[in-house]
Amino acid sequence: TRSQKPLTRQDFPSGFVFGTATSSYQIEGAVHEDGRGPSIWDTFCREPGRILDGSSGDVACDHYHRWEEDLDLLKELGVDAYRFSLAWPRIQPTGSGAVNEAGLDFYERLTDGLLARGIKPYATLYHWDLPQPLQDQGGWPARETAYRFAEYARIVAERLGDRLASIATLNEPWCSSLLSYELGEHAPGLRDRRLALAAAHHLLLGHGLAMEEMRALGKKADLGIVLNLSPAYAASEKAEDQAAARFSDGYLNRWFLDPLFRGEYPADLWETFGEQVPDVQAGDLDLIRAKNDFLGVNYYTRAYASADRQARPEGAEYTHMDWEVFPQGLTDLLVRLKDDYPVPPILITENGAAYPDERGTGSTVHDPARVAYYASHLAAVAEAAQKGVDVRGYFAWSMLDNFEWAWGYERRFGLFYVDYATQERIWKDSGRWYQALLTGAPVAAD
Ligand code: GBH
């Protein structure tokens, strides 16, 4: 059992990096500015019924115009690092060819603005905003997209690779493949497992090719990839529940971990998928298993697996996403990664929770459930470190309430509340709590 005394930086390994994260399409807005081309999310949001509240990222948090103010807030928050993503369609509006300098300039200003404030810039190259013209040519199920991605990666690393502390190629390839091409919940909203598995393979290949391009430049930034991982627990000892857990683990985790860290796809799922498996060409898996300087892990919840798909764990607590609050899963996941794979140092690149926050009348938004979520999950990370996992950083998702994909603006994950009518940013208790952990300042009362 964990001690009840509040966490401090001393509970984490020395040099541990605390930050917070966002992504381009979720916060920037300004979708038509400075030569940005359309992405698959611009298209998807215009299709009726795709987004819960019918919204889009057209304006979002207007961060494209408010970035300096937002960086000042980060400084006040006391983070060591900030994780953001670059919009490929700002940098190459059609996904290939000449660089749109105005687009790249934005990320250069952002990077320099972070450095000027003493905050380490952690970049992600692809957080789901694929240039629409590449989707028109087949999207991730087309092998060519992997080569286009590697070219884009080189462009960014060439310009910013000595100033960025870290470059992650992909955010959550599970989401950009299976959730997008098989489950149909994310852009481009297709329902075809064969396409989804081809997409997953070409995302991984794109990662491998991008790593090769970027390594060749010899820049200072650490290079790696970010996966969403959910440890799977069987609802019972029954064989069919155990089998469901093994499938979940394969589908969510091993389909990406095994090629990246063992150079092979998991045999059990390969067999299950039968004719739908991807076309893997000679040399692909050697590229995919290239050395990473870090593995980014996004953790929100566990998978609870049973033959009866409706089964739910007894007494469980859920967030506004209907995801179970299960901090033990984060410790278990990290220990499992250490035990089962030759993983590089780990960063928790996302962790956080949505709750239906109300602005209220005070100067701070009260979000006690989110404070409790952060406290328990940070304790879970500290526990994993004590158990010998080489975990070196933690990024709260998210800095700001923002465009929550298929949920539009109906779900709030921020440390800061965003009043979308005015674009005002308002501290939440969770933001003050994180600030107190990071700076040692007392938690301010409202
Ligand atoms: C992240 O995706 C994204 O990187 C980020 O942009 C987003 O805002 C944030 O999460 C919050 O959604 O789906 O019920 O089977 C996380 C996606 C969430 C996918 C948990 C797997 C497992 C539970 N992951 N999910 S469920």
Boltz pocket constraint, residues with backbone or C-beta under 6 A from the ligand:
constraints:
  - pocket:
      binder: B
      contacts: [[A, 23], [A, 26], [A, 171], [A, 172], [A, 175], [A, 228], [A, 230], [A, 298], [A, 300], [A, 301], [A, 302], [A, 321], [A, 322], [A, 323], [A, 350], [A, 397], [A, 403], [A, 404], [A, 413]]
      max_distance: 6.0
